[in-house]
Amino acid sequence: MTEIIDFLMTRRSVTARNLGDPGPSDAELDSILKTGMRVPDHGKLGPWRFVVIKGAARAAFGDVLADAFRKENPDAFDELVEVERERFQRAPVIVAVTSRITPEHKIPEWEQTLSSGAVCMNMLNAAHAIGYSAQWLTEWPAYNGDVAAALGCGEHERVAGFVYIGTAREPPAERTRAEYETVVREWTPGAS
């Protein structure tokens, strides 16, 4: 079991701009997605969906991103719009994970939303476990209505994040983490 803990303690996201080829094969990607689905899902609602963007589709979706960015930022310089057009070229595979809420269900919406976050984390762990690197990002596209529409998001569905998957061009450096003592406390009766 210590191997699993060691694995989890050393997993690091790799910045999307530092991801390159090769990306996962179709079989490896299926494994990553199926692992993503192995999360707490109170009520068995499956409150998430995946949209895989890879190959030439990345450039085509770049047009969607550029148009949406230009619409949101009509005064943006052309160079900045082009940066947005290239956003999904940063990694060989991008998976848009959406949170799909069933409103007025006995399972609280917050729990349904949290399940989609757990999906993203499981996908990061799965990619790392089979030798790839990944990063879970939202950035502005996750909050843009035109991008959501292009992804086929329906009512009560929103982007939980984009999981970029590829091969690290260089090993990631460790980053500063929260100090254990500042985030952990034990509750005792009478304490608040």
Disulfide bonds with the S-S distance in Angstrom:
none
